[in-house]
Amino acid sequence: MPIAIFLFVIFNRLFFAVMPLLFTIVNKTHDYSLNRWDAPHYLWIAQHGYTNIGDERNFIVFQPLFPYSIRILSTLGFELVTAAT
């Protein structure tokens, strides 16, 4: 029984990791996964960093691990949106 649960979890992880990539390839757009909710804010933080002036000072509530990992991948040559996917 535990092996079935393990395989189910692995399959779901792979499915939800591959679907946005396939959508991006087929539709030639990134709007599927990165144009709603908090994603634009994370992309802004990854590109500009945190600030304490303007409306962007409210972005301090977002955790830094995801934007910094996007930033690291973008320095390795990936586009910001591709690194976030």
C-alpha positions in Angstrom: 0.0 0.0 0.0 2.7 2.6 0.8 4.3 2.1 -2.6 1.0 2.9 -4.3 0.8 6.1 -2.4 4.4 7.0 -3.2 3.8 6.4 -6.9 0.6 8.4 -6.8 2.4 11.4 -5.2 5.3 11.2 -7.7 2.9 11.0 -10.6 1.0 14.0 -9.4 4.2 16.0 -8.8 5.4 15.3 -12.3 2.0 16.0 -13.8 1.7 19.4 -12.2 5.3 20.2 -13.0 4.9 19.3 -16.7 1.5 20.8 -17.5 2.5 24.5 -17.3 5.5 23.7 -19.4 3.4 22.0 -22.1 0.9 24.8 -22.0 3.7 27.3 -22.5 5.1 25.3 -25.5 1.7 24.8 -27.2 0.3 28.3 -26.7 3.7 30.2 -26.7 2.6 32.2 -23.7 3.4 32.2 -20.0 0.0 33.4 -18.9 -1.1 30.0 -17.6 0.9 29.9 -14.4 2.4 33.4 -13.9 -0.2 36.0 -14.5 -2.4 35.7 -11.5 -2.4 35.9 -7.7 1.0 36.6 -6.2 3.2 35.6 -9.2 3.7 39.2 -10.6 4.8 40.3 -7.1 7.3 37.5 -6.8 8.6 38.3 -10.3 9.0 41.9 -9.4 10.9 41.0 -6.2 13.1 38.7 -8.2 13.9 41.4 -10.7 14.2 44.4 -8.4 14.7 43.1 -4.9 12.9 44.4 -1.8 12.5 48.1 -1.2 11.1 50.4 1.5 9.7 53.1 -0.7 6.5 53.3 -2.8 3.8 50.7 -3.0 6.4 48.0 -3.4 7.3 48.4 0.3 4.3 46.2 1.0 6.0 43.3 -0.8 7.9 42.6 2.4 5.2 40.1 3.3 6.4 37.8 0.6 8.9 35.1 1.7 12.3 35.5 0.0 13.2 31.9 -1.0 11.1 31.8 -4.2 12.2 35.2 -5.6 15.8 34.6 -4.7 15.8 31.1 -6.4 14.2 32.8 -9.5 17.0 35.4 -9.4 19.7 32.7 -9.2 18.3 30.8 -12.1 18.0 34.0 -14.1 21.7 34.7 -13.6 22.4 31.3 -15.0 20.8 32.3 -18.3 17.1 31.6 -17.9 14.5 34.2 -18.5 12.7 35.4 -15.3 9.4 33.8 -16.3 11.0 30.5 -17.4 13.0 30.4 -14.1 9.8 30.8 -12.1 8.1 28.0 -13.9 
